[in-house]
Amino acid sequence: MKVSFLIHNAYGIGGTITTTFNLAGALAERHDVEIVSVLRHREHPNLTPHPDVGLRALVDLRREKDHPLHRRPAGVFPSAEYRHHQYSELTDLRIAEYLEGTDADVVVGTRPGLNVHLALQAPQRVARVGQEHLTLDNHPPALRTALRRAYRRLDVLTTVTEADARAYRRKMRLPGVRVEALPNSVPDPVLPAADGSAKVVIAAGRLVPVKRYDLIIEAFAQVVAECPDWQLRIYGKGEEEDRLRARIEALGLWNNVFLMGAATPMEAEWVKGSIGAAASNFEPFGMTIVEAMRCGLPVVSTDCPYGPGEIIRDGEDGRLVPVGDSQAFGAALLDLVRDDELRRRMGEAAVDHARRFAPGPVVAQAERLLEEAVAARSGGRRGTPGRGGMRHALLGQGHAARDLAHAAASGALRTVRGRRR
């Protein structure tokens, strides 16, 4: 089976890139696999792909940033999609040419706009699998309306949590499309797990507002007030760096809280800690939570939609606290900081429970889905009957009508504002 992954920019950093490289590398052990990056902005990717995985780009921004077609907005990639401003007539053309000429048995899209291209432009002979790495409820109504129309032509749609899969089955009208949860996988650790003795809390990821590193810093001030020998290390880079540094200074935590910059791979840093921390307002999955747990760290996390609650078993291998509550977050950290035995026991449980996100079971599920999609497509069949029957169909109609109304209202408001200018 030949598998082709279509990704936004394989040369950057982020959870979707990491999980795509992980899955592609595992599948390459038994299949012909390639990663097709729509955009490229540097010579080498930040992550190193498996040696048997092909990697190519459709638009090289180093040479084609000023191409006349790249100055015109995309027509196929949906305008309500977050990345639309990075797409153009040139990307429309190159993606269409790639799909028309592909010899893959199955193409896997890795974000909503690319899934639309896949659904609308892939040849009939190609099985179409769309991946959702965000959540349905996080998409704006106009995008949900566009996806509802296009996704009906997919064979399979995967989400990273079961909660989001249920949302798609309940709120979208996708007859004949198989919707399943497929969690991200984290490679098996190569270093010994943390033993819980280090007086270090670790957080990692993009330094962006939704991740709420400011809340972690404020919560950690409670820890420092009682246990001044503990440290918080934050790994990553992003737009929030200066603001976070100012917050550290304002709270007088310069001897306890450190912005460490980006680190790849993170495993060597996770094992230097004893507690993981994640405070997102929403988190479709939570790769860093799994990474920390696989390295022996219990994780304190906000119980945001949807990922943390499907990863952490509250009170067994970590703690879940209300979104936006720095006091509750600090109290949960202190519970683990004060109790060496609790920290050690939860760390061991974290290693054990996080094995379900190891490459083995996740890749086996992905391989089954891809093979069944290829078989169904070649046999003239698509997906499986939707769950929920008439009830879900009626609910889907209601959600579709509301999204359409919201999208129309937003469009009218933009028109009025444009005229006022």
C-alpha positions in Angstrom: 0.0 0.0 0.0 1.3 3.5 -0.9 0.4 6.2 1.6 0.8 9.9 1.0 0.4 12.5 3.8 -0.5 16.0 2.7 0.7 18.5 5.3 0.8 22.3 5.5 4.5 22.8 6.1 6.7 19.9 7.1 9.6 22.2 7.6 8.2 23.9 10.7 7.5 22.8 14.2 4.3 21.7 15.9 2.2 18.8 17.1 0.7 17.9 13.7 4.1 17.8 12.1 5.5 15.6 14.9 2.6 13.1 14.9 2.7 12.9 11.1 6.4 12.2 11.0 5.9 9.6 13.8 3.1 7.8 12.0 4.7 8.0 8.6 7.9 6.5 9.9 6.1 3.6 11.6 4.1 2.8 8.5 7.2 2.9 6.4 8.3 -0.3 8.0 5.7 -2.1 5.9 4.5 0.3 3.3 5.6 2.9 0.7 5.1 6.2 2.4 5.7 9.9 1.4 5.0 13.2 3.1 4.0 16.0 0.7 4.5 19.5 2.2 2.4 22.2 0.6 4.9 24.9 1.7 8.6 24.9 2.3 10.6 27.8 3.8 14.0 26.3 4.6 16.5 23.8 3.4 16.0 21.0 6.0 13.0 20.2 8.2 13.3 20.7 12.0 12.5 17.0 12.5 14.3 14.3 10.7 12.0 12.0 8.7 12.4 8.2 8.7 15.0 7.3 6.0 12.4 5.3 4.1 9.8 8.2 4.0 9.9 10.4 1.0 9.6 14.2 1.5 8.8 16.8 -1.1 7.3 20.2 -1.3 4.8 21.7 -3.7 5.6 25.4 -3.2 9.1 26.5 -2.2 8.8 29.9 -0.6 12.5 30.6 -0.8 12.1 30.9 -4.6 8.4 31.3 -5.2 7.2 33.7 -2.5 6.7 36.4 -5.1 5.2 34.2 -7.8 2.3 36.1 -9.4 -0.2 33.3 -8.6 0.9 33.3 -5.0 -0.2 36.9 -4.6 -3.8 35.9 -5.4 -6.0 34.4 -2.7 -6.8 30.7 -2.8 -10.2 29.6 -4.2 -10.3 26.0 -3.1 -8.8 26.2 0.4 -11.7 27.5 2.5 -11.5 31.2 3.4 -12.7 30.6 6.9 -9.7 28.3 7.6 -7.1 29.7 10.0 -4.2 29.3 7.4 -6.1 30.7 4.4 -3.8 33.8 4.2 -0.9 31.5 3.5 -2.6 29.8 0.6 -3.1 31.1 -3.0 -4.0 30.3 -6.5 -0.5 28.8 -6.7 -1.1 26.4 -3.9 -4.6 25.6 -5.4 -2.8 24.7 -8.7 0.0 22.7 -7.2 -2.2 20.7 -4.8 -4.6 19.9 -7.7 -1.7 18.7 -9.9 -0.3 16.6 -7.1 -3.6 14.9 -6.4 -4.3 14.3 -10.1 -1.0 12.7 -10.6 -0.5 10.8 -7.4 0.1 7.0 -7.5 -0.8 6.6 -3.8 -3.5 4.2 -2.8 -4.6 6.5 0.0 -4.0 10.2 0.7 -4.2 11.5 4.2 -5.0 15.2 4.7 -3.8 16.7 8.0 -5.8 19.9 8.4 -9.3 21.1 7.4 -8.3 23.1 4.4 -6.2 20.3 3.0 -9.0 17.8 3.7 -11.3 20.0 1.5 -8.8 19.8 -1.3 -8.6 16.0 -0.8 -12.3 15.6 -0.8 -13.0 17.7 -3.8 -10.0 16.9 -6.0 -8.6 13.4 -5.4 -9.2 11.0 -8.2 -11.9 8.3 -7.7 -9.3 5.6 -7.5 -7.7 7.2 -4.3 -9.0 6.5 -0.8 -9.4 9.8 1.0 -8.7 10.0 4.8 -9.1 13.4 6.5 -7.4 14.0 9.9 -8.7 16.6 12.3 -6.1 17.8 14.8 -8.3 20.6 16.2 -11.9 20.2 17.4 -15.2 20.7 15.6 -16.4 23.2 18.2 -13.3 25.2 17.8 -13.9 25.8 14.1 -15.9 29.0 13.2 -19.5 28.4 11.8 -18.4 29.4 8.3 -15.7 26.8 8.3 -18.0 24.1 9.7 -20.4 24.9 6.8 -17.7 24.5 4.2 -16.5 21.2 5.9 -20.0 19.8 6.1 -20.3 20.1 2.3 -16.8 18.8 1.4 -16.3 16.1 4.0 -19.2 14.0 2.6 -16.8 13.0 -0.1 -14.2 11.6 2.3 -13.9 7.9 3.1 -12.7 8.2 6.6 -12.4 11.1 9.1 -10.2 10.7 12.2 -10.2 12.9 15.3 -7.7 12.8 18.1 -10.2 12.2 20.8 -13.4 10.2 21.1 -15.2 13.2 22.4 -14.6 15.1 19.2 -15.5 12.0 17.1 -18.9 12.0 18.9 -19.3 15.7 18.1 -18.7 15.0 14.4 -21.1 12.1 14.3 -23.8 14.2 16.2 -23.4 17.6 14.6 -22.3 17.0 11.0 -24.3 15.2 8.3 -21.7 12.9 6.8 -23.5 9.8 5.5 -21.2 7.0 4.5 -18.1 8.6 6.1 -16.4 6.6 8.7 -15.6 8.8 11.8 -13.2 7.3 14.3 -10.9 8.6 17.1 -7.2 8.0 16.3 -5.0 9.4 19.1 -1.6 10.8 18.4 1.3 8.5 19.4 4.5 9.2 21.2 7.7 7.2 20.4 8.9 4.7 23.1 11.3 6.5 25.4 15.0 5.6 25.2 16.0 7.1 28.6 15.2 5.8 32.0 12.0 7.3 33.4 12.2 10.1 36.0 12.2 8.9 39.6 10.4 11.9 41.1 13.3 13.2 43.1 14.2 16.3 41.1 12.6 19.5 42.4 11.6 20.6 39.0 8.3 21.2 37.2 8.4 21.2 33.4 6.1 22.7 30.8 6.6 22.6 27.1 5.1 23.8 23.8 4.5 26.9 21.7 4.5 30.1 23.7 1.1 31.3 22.6 -1.9 32.8 24.5 -4.1 29.7 24.4 -1.5 27.6 26.2 -1.7 29.9 29.3 1.9 29.7 30.5 1.1 32.9 32.4 -1.3 30.9 34.6 1.3 28.2 35.2 3.8 30.9 36.3 1.2 32.5 38.6 0.3 29.1 40.1 4.0 28.3 40.6 4.3 31.4 42.8 2.3 29.5 45.4 4.9 26.7 45.2 7.8 29.0 45.6 6.2 30.7 48.6 6.3 27.4 50.5 9.1 25.5 48.7 11.6 28.0 47.4 14.1 25.3 46.3 11.7 24.2 43.4 12.1 25.3 39.8 9.7 25.7 36.9 11.3 25.2 33.4 9.3 26.3 30.4 10.5 24.9 27.0 9.4 26.5 23.7 9.3 29.7 21.7 6.6 32.0 20.4 5.0 35.3 20.6 4.3 35.3 24.3 8.0 35.1 25.3 8.5 38.7 26.2 5.2 38.9 28.1 6.0 35.8 30.1 9.5 37.1 30.9 7.9 40.3 32.2 5.5 38.3 34.3 8.3 36.4 35.9 10.1 39.6 36.8 6.9 41.2 38.2 6.4 38.2 40.5 10.0 38.1 41.6 10.5 34.6 40.3 13.7 35.1 38.4 15.5 32.5 40.6 12.8 29.9 40.2 11.2 30.2 36.7 13.2 29.8 33.6 12.3 30.2 29.9 14.5 27.5 28.4 13.9 28.0 24.7 13.0 25.2 22.3 14.5 21.7 22.8 14.2 18.8 20.3 13.8 16.1 21.3 12.2 16.9 24.6 12.7 13.5 26.2 16.1 14.4 27.7 14.5 17.4 29.4 11.3 15.7 30.6 13.3 13.1 32.6 15.1 15.9 34.5 11.8 16.9 36.1 9.3 15.4 38.5 6.0 17.0 37.5 4.6 18.1 34.2 2.3 21.1 33.8 -0.2 22.1 31.1 -2.8 24.9 31.4 -4.4 25.4 28.0 -7.8 26.9 27.6 -8.5 24.2 25.0 -6.4 21.3 23.9 -7.5 19.0 21.0 -5.2 16.3 22.3 -2.1 17.2 24.4 1.1 15.7 22.9 3.2 17.2 25.6 1.1 15.6 28.3 1.6 12.2 26.9 5.4 12.9 26.4 5.7 13.8 30.0 3.8 10.8 31.3 5.8 8.4 29.1 8.9 9.9 30.8 7.5 9.2 34.3 6.0 12.6 35.2 2.5 13.0 36.7 0.9 16.0 34.9 -1.2 18.8 36.4 -3.5 20.0 33.6 -6.5 22.1 33.1 -9.5 20.0 32.3 -10.2 21.7 29.0 -11.9 20.3 25.9 -11.0 17.7 24.9 -7.6 16.0 25.2 -6.5 16.1 28.9 -9.6 14.4 30.3 -9.0 11.4 27.9 -5.3 11.2 28.8 -5.1 11.9 32.5 -6.8 9.7 35.1 -7.4 12.3 37.8 -5.8 11.4 41.1 -4.0 8.3 39.6 -1.4 9.6 37.2 -2.0 13.3 37.4 -4.4 16.0 38.3 -7.2 17.8 36.4 -8.2 21.3 37.5 -10.7 23.9 36.2 -9.7 26.0 33.2 -8.3 29.4 34.1 -8.1 28.8 37.9 -4.5 29.6 39.0 -5.3 28.9 42.7 -6.6 25.4 42.0 -3.6 24.8 39.7 -1.1 25.9 42.3 -2.9 23.8 45.0 -2.6 20.7 42.8 1.1 21.4 42.2 1.7 21.8 45.9 -0.1 18.5 46.7 2.6 16.7 44.5 5.5 18.9 45.6 4.8 18.2 49.3 4.4 14.4 49.0 7.4 12.5 47.6 5.7 9.1 47.7 2.6 10.4 46.0 4.8 11.9 43.2 6.7 8.7 42.8 3.5 6.5 42.7 1.7 8.8 40.3 4.8 8.9 38.0 4.9 5.1 37.8 1.2 5.1 37.0 1.7 7.7 34.3 4.3 5.5 32.6 1.9 2.5 32.7 -1.2 4.3 31.6 0.5 6.2 28.8 1.5 3.0 27.0 -1.8 3.1 25.2 -0.4 6.0 23.2 2.7 4.0 22.2 3.3 3.7 18.5 2.4 0.0 18.4 -1.4 0.2 19.2 -1.9 3.6 17.5 -0.1 2.5 14.3 -2.0 -0.8 14.2 -5.3 1.1 14.4 -4.2 3.6 11.7 -3.0 0.8 9.4 -6.3 -1.0 9.8 -8.2 2.2 8.9 -6.1 2.9 5.9 -6.2 -0.6 4.5 -10.0 -0.8 5.0 -10.5 2.5 3.3 -8.4 1.4 0.3 -10.4 -1.9 0.1 -13.7 -0.1 0.4 -12.7 2.4 -2.3 -11.5 -0.2 -4.7 -14.6 -2.3 -4.1 -16.9 0.6 -4.8 -17.9 0.9 -1.1 -17.5 3.9 1.2 -17.1 4.1 5.0 -19.6 2.5 7.3 -23.2 3.4 8.3 -23.2 6.4 10.6 -24.0 5.9 14.3 -27.1 7.4 15.8 -29.5 6.9 12.9 -32.4 9.3 12.4 -31.7 11.1 15.7 -28.2 12.1 14.6 -29.5 13.1 11.2 -32.0 15.5 12.7 -29.5 16.9 15.1 -27.0 17.4 12.2 -29.7 19.3 10.3 -30.2 21.6 13.2 -26.5 22.3 13.7 -26.1 22.8 9.9 -28.9 25.4 9.9 -27.4 27.3 12.9 -23.9 27.3 11.4 -25.3 28.6 8.0 -27.2 31.4 9.8 -24.1 32.4 11.9 -21.9 32.4 8.8 -24.4 34.5 6.8 -24.8 37.0 9.7 -21.0 37.3 10.0 -20.7 37.8 6.2 -23.3 40.5 6.3 -21.6 42.3 9.2 -18.3 42.3 7.4 -20.0 43.8 4.3 -21.6 46.6 6.4 -18.2 47.3 8.1 -16.5 47.4 4.7 -19.0 49.9 3.4 -18.5 52.2 6.4 -14.8 52.3 5.7 
